[in-house]
Each structure stands twice: as C-alpha cells, then as structure tokens.
Amino acid sequence: MPEIMFAGPDGRLEGRYQHAKQAGAPVALVLHPLPQHGGTMNNRVVYAMFQTLARLGFSTLRFNFRGVGRSQGSYDGGQGEMSDAAAALDWLQTVNPESSQCWVAGYSFGAYVGMQLLMRRPEISGFISVAPPASHYDFTFLAPCPSSGLIVHGSNDALVPEESVAKLVTKLNAQKGVSIDYRVVRGADHFFVDHINRISTAMTDHVSDALSGLDAKKLAAD
C-alpha cells in the first residue's frame, strides 16, 4: 500500500493510499481518533475500516492529521483537522477524477471531523461513523444532515455512553430523506477490543446495500 505525502493547509500530510482496480471506482476517506489521546492513521479500528473499504472496491485514503506521525503542523482543536480532511479529499478526488461516489468514514474524533466535512462537501454521498463522540461534541450542525449513513457504537462504551449516540441517531432519522443505519455492537467498549470484526461486517452490509441500491436506481433511469 503506497505511502504518500500531500499538501495540507499547515504543511505536508502523511497518508496511505490504496487505488481500486476498477475504473471509475468510488472513493473513501478514513479519519483517525483524537491526536491528543494517541490517535493515528495506524489505529486498529481505522486500519480495519480502511481495509474493508478497499476490499469493497473503493480507492481509499487514510492519513495523519497535522502534527501526527510525519504530518507537519500542530493540533488545532478540530478546526484545522477539518481543513486537513478537506485537503485530503481534494487529493483523493484529483487522483480519481472519474470516481462514481465519494464517502467519508471516521472513528471517534475522526467521526466528528468526518460529519463536519459531510456538511461542507456536497459531493459526499455516504458516511460511516464509528463511536461518534456525541457526549463530548455538539452535533447540532447536522441540520439538515445531507446524507444517509452508517453509525456503529459499542453498548459498553464508557467514554461515550450509547444513550448519547442513540439520541443523535433519533434526531437524524427524524429528518426528511435521511436514514441512519444504526448498529450497536453488544459488549464492545470505545476501542472495540475483540469486536473490530463486527465493524467490518456492519460496513460491508451497509455499503453493499447502498451501492446496489444506487446501481438499481441508475438502471431504472437508463
């Protein structure tokens, strides 16, 4: 899997990229947890999400936010990291100008950044949020949420109580035209120890259904 460096708003950013074999394949950006707590693109959950999306046929990019690994700059409390994610998406789209779809996926803090990016980039057609920190950050910016997506959370998450994520899901599902596929992984904590395979299964189910549904709509239109 090729190591890449690309220009970010506060210096060069380090990433790993897997290019899909199929022409016009969808693209996906995967975002890592909070740098202040040791989050990097090599986090086990992030790596599993990256591998799952690549296996599903996406041209997939994961990268280190500013100040992490070999990425330049320093932590900026979320705002700068959102700009980093936008720069990463720009790079991904430049390399894949004919991509059929664009998805954003994130874990924990990365889920929060990813959902902010979703609001700013109308070309994003789907999202995957694993353990979104709904009890730590204000998600009311998702009004209206521009896309349906998948949210995965652990029932035993002591850092982000499942009830806080369930409330977020209820609010999003109440919006017109939005459908959130909410998967609660029984027994999983915030780090999904011994449960990472359940994330991959949920992602495979959701993305496969989403892609087949879009293909059906395209055939009907043709």
Buried (B, 14 or more C-beta within 10 A) or exposed (E): EEEBBBEBBBBBBBBBBBBBEEEEBBBBBBBBBBBEEEBBBBBEBBBBBBBBBBEBBBBBBBBBBBBBBEBBBEBBEBEBBBBBBBBBBBBBBEBBEEBBBBBBBBBBBBBBBBBBBBBBBEEBBBBBBBBBBBBBBEBEEBEEBBBBBBBBBBEBBEBBBBEBBBBBBEBBBEBEEBEBBBBBBEEBBBBBEEBBEBBBBBBBEBBEEBBEEBEEEEEEEE
